[in-house]
Amino acid sequence: MPKVTFVERNGNPREIEARAGQTLLEIAWDNELDIEGACEGSMACATCHVIVDPAWFDRLPDPSEDEEDMLDLAYDIQKTSRLGCQITLTDALDGLVVRLPKDVRNMLL
C-alpha cells in the first residue's frame, strides 16, 4: 500500500499508509486529520486545500479548470496548492508529501 505524509498545521509530519484509489481528503478523514472538506469532495469549496511538496507537484496530473477556479477561494494559496479531493493516491505516488495550510476559508458558512 502506498504511503502519504501529511504535514499538519503544527508542523508535525504524519505518514499514513492508505489504499490506492482513495483521495487525499478521504485518507485525511479516515485518519482524523484536521481537514474540513465541507462539500464532501464534490469540488464545491476549497476547504480540503493542501500544499503539495514541490518535489511531488509535477508528478501529479494537472488540475482541471474547475479545480483551479476553486483554488482561487483557498486561504494562503501557494504555487503548489491543490484540492485534496482531486488527488487520488496511486502506487506511483507512494511517498507523496503534502502540507495542510495554516488556516481554511469556508465560503459555505
Secondary structure, DSSP 8 states (H G I E B T S, - for coil): --EEEEE-TTS-EEEEE--TT-BHHHHHHHTT-S---TTTTSSSSSTTEEEE-HHHHTTS----HHHHHHHTTSTT--TTEEEGGG-B--GGGTTEEEE--S----TT-
